Amino acid sequence: MKTLNASLLVTAVAMAICASAPTAHAASTQPWTDSNKASVQRTELLLKAMTLEEKLLLLFGYASGDQLAQVDSTIIPGVNAKEVAAKVIPGSAGYIPGIPRLGIPAQYQADASIGVRNPYLERTSLPSSLATAASWDPRVTEAGGKMIGLEARLSGFNVMLAGGINLAREPLNGRNFEYTGEDPLLAAEMGAGLIRGVQSNNIISTVKHYLINAQETGRTLVSAQISEPALRMSDALAFELAIEKSSPGSVMCSYNRINDVYACQNDKWQNQVLKRDWGYKGYVMSDWGAVHSTVQDANGGLDQQSGFPFDKVPYFAKPLRDAVDDGSVPLARIDDMARRILWAMFDKGVVDHPVKTGPIDYAAHAQVSQAAAEQSLVLLKNDAGVLPLSPTAAPKRVAIIGSYADKAVLAGGGSAVVTPIGGNAVPGLGPGGWLTQVWQPSSPMKALQKQLPATQFAFDAGTHVDAAAKAAAAADVAIVFVHQWTAESLDAPSLSLDGNQDAIVSAVAKANPNTVVVVESGGAVLMPWHKDVKGILAAFYPGAAGGEAIARLLTGAVNPSGRLPLTFPASTDQLVRPKIGGKSEGPLFTVRYTEGAAVGYKWFDLHGHKPLYAFGHGLSYTSFELGGLQASQAKAQMTVKFSVKNTGHREGASVGQVYIRAPQSARWEAPRRLVGFGKLALKPGQTGTSAVNVDPRLLATFDESTGEWVIAPGMYEVQLGAGSDDIRATAKLALVGRRFTSAQLRR
């Protein structure tokens, strides 16, 4: 990351969140306004001053005015929907009214996976969450979160629907681009970084979608069938770790059912696990349209119904008051719901630092997005040193082929879409409406022309095989841009590129031996041509300045340091489920996750599959020597230390990845697990060291009968790798058997 970017951002954040302290008079008459008091104390003081009606106001959320304007106000007795709609920020995700007499501000909600989403507001987009996860550096996502949070504040929002960390369990999942990979530790670390960054602006971030929302097809119909131990050691572990590392103000429950019970009314996973076992203090909000009852959802752990009228019924409006009156929802439960929301608003600074709209430094924020992309793009292949295209030895002629590379880079679709600064560069594509394809106006070709001013560039649209091959044959180097568009509410029909893109690449590679492919995708794709090309760069969806980042990596202005956050299979035959099950409409259905906790690379390890490109893989323009591996255990804490030396001739960054292989007696879901990693930027000849404190849950299995984590005694192998398939050093460590709970780890 660039120091200048960070300093600009810190200054802007500080300016944006300045607020005067409450007056002495206010603090005496309303003691909860005293910011010197602890959040818990302030919450209890305020809760005692609230009427039942005021508490209930906090529990029911509205969608933006666009949807709310269509609702007859008689649906919600005592509330004028038009008046509420007038207070909502147009195009926003949602709104919860404030209570002025008590100093409780309204909650203004915005979708925020990679930036502030609003069809009426142009804002800065980070690279996709999967892309920034490929940086393997939580500092990257935290800086991005700070940028998103600042733009949110200056746009009038104080609750951000960010922090998607669902595991990429299904490679065909249309929302994988919003998530942070296939491993629970990596997903948690990278997602937590973003959440910390967002909340540093004194606003609330969610973590979502809780739990095991692994596919978009039939997402409101599907029941995810999986054992408790398997879920605790995979998807749930990602949430548990992320919550501990970032303390999000809210958890968003998902659309799907978990073992036949809807997530938002699931007592097991909301009350018993999230709130009891993990000690979570914040509140659970529903996804938009994920509520199915009043009593079951309220008693099952849901604290706030969001986005009405996405749900068919205003379950947490008058029906909730009726349920309190007839005793089916205890008054103590209402207090708990309100308490959790108030605590989050105090603890995250929402009450003390009211949001206010203001000017945004888009140029500085574009630099933040570009810096994130530059650390996240993954060089998959670089035969014969075809890259970088150095300005000092630049090719005379370069053909740029396909994917509107003369204009833009692609973004994923749905609620994560950020309206680009300058508008959609390629309008009119995709299904339309909220699923219109959005192309960020950042041209890789134009950026390459700036990097290589002496080179002649020619562009071909990449729609006709013969024309693309002809353009490639006339060039010294051919760069083919291919893409796969994925989106919320849709799963990918396959991992193959759409249309004739594979045929285009094959024809170009046949016409030009120096062919490089840049892949813009929502996740893994098949590459039947991978042996025929010399270079492959995985760009994912690279964000507002993605074109500039791609050009700087291709020309060597930046040394690639991204590593894959998920496995690229050689074929769909290697997947647990080659096709997504179920339908988007029709009866309820079930998907059985028979792989349990063996997600991604663990499944490949377990079955001996050789992927096309492995989890953790990524190349550099320099070379690294990894060694000095030491593993020790003291007072039940396992620590792994290692060193990295830059043995090449240029500066670069290495990601040391620590895996542990367990003895068979441990009965892990797969032979090994990622337990830590460290990214080091090193100059030529420089050596750096990293130390990883291994979370004991990453060494354990979960015992459902006792609710304990169990580490089996025995000899464990510690592996140090540059990728999951590139192990450079190993060490042995004998571990003593141990049982513990998550609660014991928090003490």
N, C-alpha and C positions, 0 to 999 in steps of 0.2 A: 504494500500500500504506500501511497505517497503522503509524506508528512504534511505537505501543503494542504491537501484535501482534508486531512483530519483537523488541522488547525482552523481552517475556514468553517468547518462544520461545528466544531466546539464553540467558536465565537458566535455563530448564528444561533445555536441552541441556547446559549446563555442569554442572548438578547431577547429571544422569543419567550422564555419562561419566567422572566423577571415579573414579580408581583409583590405588591406591598403587603406587609403583615397586617393581620386583623387589629382593629383598634382595641384599646383596653376595655372600652364600654361594651363592645360586641362580645369580647371574651368573657366578660362578667355575666352578661345576660344570656349568652349562648356559649357555654364553656367548651363545647366541642369545636369551636372555631380556633381555639388556642393550639397553634401548630407545634408548640413545645411539648404537648402531651403525646403519648404513644397512640398509634392508630387504633389499637384495641380499646383503650380508654375513651378516646373520642367517639368511637363507634357506639359504645354502651351508653354514653351520655346522650348522644343524639337519638338513639333508639328509644330511650325512655321518654323523650319529648315528643315522639311521633304518635299520631292517631293510627288506628287500624287502616283507615282509608289511605293515609299517606304511605304507610308501609306497602299496601297493595299497589300503589302507583309505581313503585320501583320494580315490580315483578312482571310488568306487561309492556312489551315494546311494539312499536309501530314500524311498518315499512316506510319507504320514502313517499313523498307526496304523490308521486306518479301513480302508485298503486292505491294509496289510501284515499285519494280523491274519488275512487270508484266505489267506496264503501258507504252504504246507507248508515247514517249516524244512529239509527235506531238499533243497530246491531250491538252497540256498546252504550247501554243506558247511561245518561248523565255526561256523555262525552260528545262534543261536536267534532266529527271527523274532519270537517273542513277547516276548523280553527287549528286542530292539531297539524293538519297538512301544511298550513301556512307557516308553521314554525320549523318544519323539517327542511334541511338543506336539499334542494332539488337534485335528484339523481343519486342521493346517498343511499346507504344500505338500510339505515334505521334510526329510530329516535325514541328516547324514553323521557317523558316530561320531568322537569325539575320541580323542586318545592321551594319557592322563593322565601317563604316566611322562616324557613329553617336554614337557608343558605346552601341548599343542595342544588347543584347545577344540573341542567338537562344533560343527558348523554346523547352525543351525536356520533353515530357509528358509520364507519366506511370500510369497505373491503380493502385489504391491504397486503395481499400475499407478497407482491413485489413492488408495490407503490400504491399511492392513493388512487383508488378507482372511482371515477365519476364520469359519465358520458359527456357532461357539460364542462368539465374542468380538465385542461391539459396539465399533466403532471409528469414527473420523472420516473421512469421505470428502471428498476434494477434488472440484471439478468434473472432468468427463472430461478426459483429456489433450488432446483436440481443442479443448475449451473453453478451457483455460488457454493453449494455443497461440495462441488468438485474442486473448490479451492482447498479443501481440508484445512481451513483456517478460520476458527470462530471470530477472529478479529475482522475478517472481511464481512461476514454477515452482521456483526455488531455495528460496523461503520455504516453499512447499508440500512440497518434498522434505524440508526440515528437520523439518517437522511429522510427516510419515510416518515418517521415520527415528527420531524420538524415541518415537513410539508403538510402533514396532517394538522398540526397545531395552527399553522398559518392559513389553512383552509377551513378552520372552524370545527375540526373533529377532535374528540377526546377519547374515543373507543375504537381501536383498530382491530379488524377481524383478520389478524395475521397469525403467523406461527404454525403453518401446516407441517406436521411431522409424521403423517401416516407412512408406514414403510411401503416401499415399492414392491409389494408382495406379488402383484399382478403386473408383469411388464407391459401389458396392453391397457392398463388403467389410463384413462384420458386425463387424469389430474396428476400423474406422476411428476410433471414439470413443476407443480406447486409444492412438492414435498422434497425431502432432503436425503433420499437414498434408501438403500435396502438393509442397512445395518442399524440396530438400535442405538449403539453408542455414537456413531457418526451422525445419525439423524438428530439425536438429542443435542449434541454439542453444537451443531450448525444451526438448528432451530432455536436453541436457547440464546445464541449470540444475537440473532435478529430480534427476539423478544426483549432482551436487555436493552438493545439499541433503541427500539421503539419507546419503551417505558422510561428511558432516560429523559424524555421530553415531558415528563409528568402527565402522561396519558396511559390508558389501559391497553394492553394487548391481550388477545386471546392466545390459547394454544388449541389446535384443532386437527382433525375431526375425531373426537373421542367416541367410539373406538373401533378399530379394524374396518374402516371405510375403504375397502380395497378395490372397489370397482364402481363405475358410474352406471353401468347397465342395471336397471332395476334397483337403483340405490335406496329407494323407499320401500322396496318389496323384499329385498334379499335378507336372509338370516345367515350370518357368518357362524358356522358351526366349528368350534375349536375348543380344545380342553383348556381348563384354567391354567395349568402349568405352562403349556405351550404359549398361551397368550401373555402370561406374566413374563416370559423369557424373550418375548419378541416385541410386538406392537405396543403392549402395555408398558414394557420396560423403557421404550423410547419416550413415552409420556412421563413416566415416573422420573427419569433422569432429567428430562428437559424442565420439568416443573421445579425440581430441586435446584437446578442451575440458573433459573431465570425468574422464578416466582411470578408467573403471569397472573394478572388480575382476574382473568376469567378462563374457563375451559368451555369450549363449544362442543356440545354433544352432536353426534352424527345422525344421518338419516336411517341407517340400516338397523337391523335387529342383531343382537348378539345372543346366540343360542336361544332363539325364538322370542326374545324380549327386546322391544325397541330400546335403542341406546339411551334416549332421553327419559325413559321411565325405568331404567335398569338399576334396581336397588343394589344388586351385587357390585356393579362396576362404578356406580356413582357414590353411593353411601358407604358401602363396606370397604371398597378398595381405595377410591380417590380420596374420600374425606376422612375415613377412619384410619386405614392402613398407611396411607401416604401423608396424612395430616394436612391436607390441602385446606387453606383458609379462605380462598376466594370463592367466586360463584360460578355456577354452571349455567350458561345460556344455551338456548336451543339454536340449531341451524334453522334457516328460514323455511318453515313448512315441515319441521320434524317433530311436532307435538301431536299426540294422538288422544290425549285425555286430560282431565283436570286432576282428579284424585290420584290416579296412578303415577302421573308425571311429578306432581308436587311431592307426594310421599316417597317417590322413587329417586329423588335427589335433584330434580330440575329446579333451578332457582329463578329463572327468568324466561318467559316465553318471548321470542324475538320475532320481529318482522311481520306482525299481522297486517294484512290479510293473507299472507302466504299459507297459513294454516286455515282450515275450513271453519274453525270455531275459535272465538276469543277465549280460550280455555282459562287463562289466568286473569280475566277481567271479572265480570259478574259471576260466572260459574265458580270461580275460586272463592269469592265472597260467600256465595251460597254454601260451598263446601265447608267453609269455616263455621258458618252459622249452624249447620247440621252436625258438626263435629267430625266429619269424614277427613278433614285436614285440620290437625290440631293448631291452635293459636301459637303454640311453641314453635311449630314448623314455620309459620309465617315470620316469626321473629328471627329464626335461623336464616331464612331466605334473605330478608332485608339486611340482617347483620352482615352477611357475606358480601353483599353488594356495597354497603356502606364502607366496610373495611377496605375493600379494593379501591374505592374512590378516595379514601383518606390516604391509604398506604402508597398509592401510586401518584399522588399529588393532584388528582383531578379537582378536588375541592379547593385547595389552596392556590391553584394556578389556573384560573379560568382561561379557556382558549380565546384567541382573538385573531381575526384574519389580518393578513399583512403581506407585503411583497416577498417573493421567493427568489433566491439567487439560483436560477436554473443553470447557469454556466458552471457554478461550483458543484452543483448536484450532478450534472452530466459527468464531471470529472470523477465523482464518487462512483457512479455507475460504471464508467469506463475502467477505473482501477479494479473494481470487482470482477469485471469480465476478463481483464488481463491476467488475473490470478486464477481464473476458473476454466478457461479453455484448455482442452486436453489434446495433446499431440499423440495420436494413436499409432501412427506409422511414419517413418522418415527414412526410407531406403536410399542409399547412395548419397546421403546428405542433400537431397533435393531442396530441402529447406535449411536455413532461411534464404530468401531471395534478397541477398545483401545489396544495398545501394552501391557498394564499391565494386561489385561484380554482377551487376544487374543484367537480367536477360533483355535482349533487344525488343522482343515481341512477346506479349502475354495475352492469351485468350481467356476472358472471363465468361463463363457459361452458366446460365440457369438461375432460377429462384430470385429474380428481380434484384440481382446483386448490384446492378447499376443504380438502384434506388434505395434499397432498404434491407433490413433483417426482420425475420419473423418473430411473432410473439404467440404464446399459447392463448386459448380462448376461454370465455366464461367470466366469472366474477373476479378473476385475477387480472383481467385486461386493464391496462392503464392507457388512457387517451394520450397519444403522443404529443409532445411539444411540436407544433407545426402540423399536426393532423396525421391521419392514416396515409402513408405514402403510396399504398396500392389499394384503393377502395374498391368495393363491389365484389369481394371474394368471400367464399364460405356460405353457410346456410342462411345468413342474414340475421337481423335483430341483434340480440346480445351475443350471438355466435358468429357475427361477422368477423372474418379474418382481419387482424390488425398487423400492419407492417410498420415497424419503427423507421422513421426517415433518417437512417444512418447507412450510407452506401459503402459497402466494402470496396467496390471498384474505385469510387472517388477517393477514398482514403488511401488505397494503394497507389493511385496516381500521384498523390502528394508525397508518399514515401519514396516512390521510384520515378522522379520527374523525367529521367532520360529514357524511360521505357515506353514503347508504343503499346497501348491497350486497345483491344477490340472486344466488343460485347456481342454475345449471341444469347437469345432468349432461352435456349435449351428446350424448345418444344418439338423440334424435328431432328431425328437422329442424323440424317445426312448433313444437314446444315451445321449441326454442332461438330461433327467429325471434320468437316471442311474447315471450320474456324480453328479447330485444334491443330490441324495439319499445317496451317500457315503460321503457327506460333512456336516459340522456343519452349514455353511452359504453358500448360493448360490448367486452369483452376476451375473446377466444376463445383458449383454450389447446389446442393440437393436439400430437400426439406421434407419434413413430416409434421403436419399440423395436428395437434391434439387439443382437446378442450373439455371443460366441465360439462357434465351430462352426457358425454359421448365417450365410449371406449374406442380405441383404435381397432379397426377390423382385422389388422394383421401388423406384423413388424416390418413388412415390406414397404418400400417407398411408393408413393402414389404414382399413377400414370406410367409413363415410359422412362422414368428417371434412371432406373437401373440400366436400361438399354442405352441411354445417352452416355452414362459413365463408361460402359463397356466399349462403345464406339469411339469415344474420345481417347480412352486409354490405348486402343488399337492404333489410332491415328497419331498419337503423340506419346513417346515413352516417358516424358516428364509431366505426368498428370498428377495433380493434387486435388483431393476432394474435401470440401468443407461441408460438414453435416449439421444442419439446423433442425433440431428435433426435440420432442418432448420426453425422450428417453432412449432406450436401446432400439436400434434398427438392424435389420439384416443387411449384409454387404456382400452379395454374391460376386462382386468384382474386386474384392479387397486385395487379391493376389496380383491383380493386373495394374494397380496404380502404385505410385511411389510414396505418396504422402496422404495421410488422412488426419483431419482436424475435427474433433467433436466440439462444436460451438454451442450446442443446445439452443436455447433462446437467449441471445447475448445482451439484450437490453437496449436502453436508449442510445448508447454509444457503441453498440456492438460492432458496427462496421469499422470504426476506428481501431477497436481492440483486435479484431481479426487481422487487419492490415499490419498492425504493429507486431503481432506474433509471426505472421508469414514472412515479414521482412527482417526479423531479428531485432527490432527496436526493443522488444520484450522477449525474454526467454520463457517459454511455456513451463508452467509449474502445476497445472491442474492434474488431478488423478480421478479416475472413474469412481463415482459414488454408487454405481450399480453395475451388474454384469451385462456384457453384450454377448448373447448366445450365438453359437455357430448356426443353429437352426431351432425352429420352434419345437422340434422333437425333444429338445433338452429341457423344456419347461414343464412344470408340474401340470399346468393346464394350457395346452396350446391355443384354446379358445376361451373367451369369457362366457360364463354360463348365464342363463336366464334371459328375460326380456324386460324392456323398459315399461311395458304395460301388460296388465293381466293379473293372474293370481300371485299370491306370495310364493316364494321359492327359496331353496336352500343351496348354499355353496359350502361344501365340506373342505376345510383346509387341512387335508391329510398330511401335508408336509410339516404341520405344527410350527415349531420355531425355526425350522431349517429353511430360512428365507434367503433367496439370492445365492451368493457364493457358497453358503453353507449347504444348500441343496446340490450344487455342482460338486462340492467336495465329497458329500455323502455318497453320491452316485458315480463318482469318477468321470464326470463330464468335463471335456476340455472346451472352454468357451472361446469365442472369437477374440474377445478382449476381456481380461479378467477384472474383477473388482480391485480397485486400487492402482490399476495400470495407468501409466502416463510417461511420456518421454520428455527429454530436455535437450537443449543444444550444447550442454556441457555434460560431464560425467561425475558420479559421486561414488565414494567408497563408504559403505556402512559397516560399522564394527563396534568394538569396545562394549559388547553386550554384557550387562551384569544384571542379575535378578536376585532379589533378596526379600526376606519377609521379617518384619519386626512388629510386635504387638498386633498381630493379625492383619497388618497392612503390607501388601505386596508392592514392591517398587522395582521398576525396570529402568535402567539407564543405558544409553547408547551414544555413539559419536558418529558424526557424518563429516567427511572431507570432500571438498570440491577438488577433484583431480583433473578437471578440464581447464580450458583457457578463457572462460568467460563467466561472469557472475550468473548465479542461478539459485533456485530454491528446490530443496529436496523434502519429500514427505517420508519420514521414517515411520513405518507401520509395524505395530507390535501385535502379534497373534499368539494365542496359547492353544496348544494341543493337549487335551486331557487324557488321562488313562481310561481304558474302557470301563473300568468300575465306576467312573463318574456318571456314565449314562447320559452324556450330553446329546443334544439333538443332531449334532454333526461333529466331525473330528476336531474342529477348531473354531475359535472366535476371535474377532478383533477386540483388543482390550485397551488400546491406546494408540496415539499417534502424535507426531510433532513435526511442524514445518519450520525449516531453517533456511534463511537466505544467506548465501555464502559467496565470498569473492574467490577467485582462483587461488588454490592452495590453502584456503582457510578451512579450519576445522571447528565445528560446533558440537555442543552436547545437548541432549534432551533427557529429561527424567519423567517417567509416567507413573503416577500412583494409580494402581489398578483397583477399580471399584469391585468389592468382593462379590457383588451380584453377578458380575461378568464371569466369575469362576464357579458359580453355583447353579443348581437346579432348584425348582420350586416344589415344595412338598405341600400339596393341596390339603392333606389331612390335618396338618398342624399349622399351616399358614407361615411356614418358615422357609428361608433359603438354606440350602444344604451344600457345603463344600465337601466333596469326598476326599479322604486322605489318599496320598499317593504321589507319584513322580509325574510332574507336568513339564512339558517342553515349551520353552519360550522361543518364539521365532521373530526375527527382525527382517523386514522386507521392504523393498522399494515398490512392491505390489503384492497382492495375495498370491501371485504366481511367480514371484521373484524374491525368494527368501535368501538373504545374504549371510545370516548368522543364526545359530541356535544355542540355547543353554538349557540346563536342567535345573529344576527346583522342586524339592519335596515339600508338599503342603500338608499341614495338620488338618484333620477333619474339623468341621465347625458348623454350627447351626445358629441362625440369627434371623431377626425380622427387620423389615425396612424401618420400623419405628426405632429399633435399637441403634441403627446407623445414624439417626438424627440427633441422638443424645450427645 
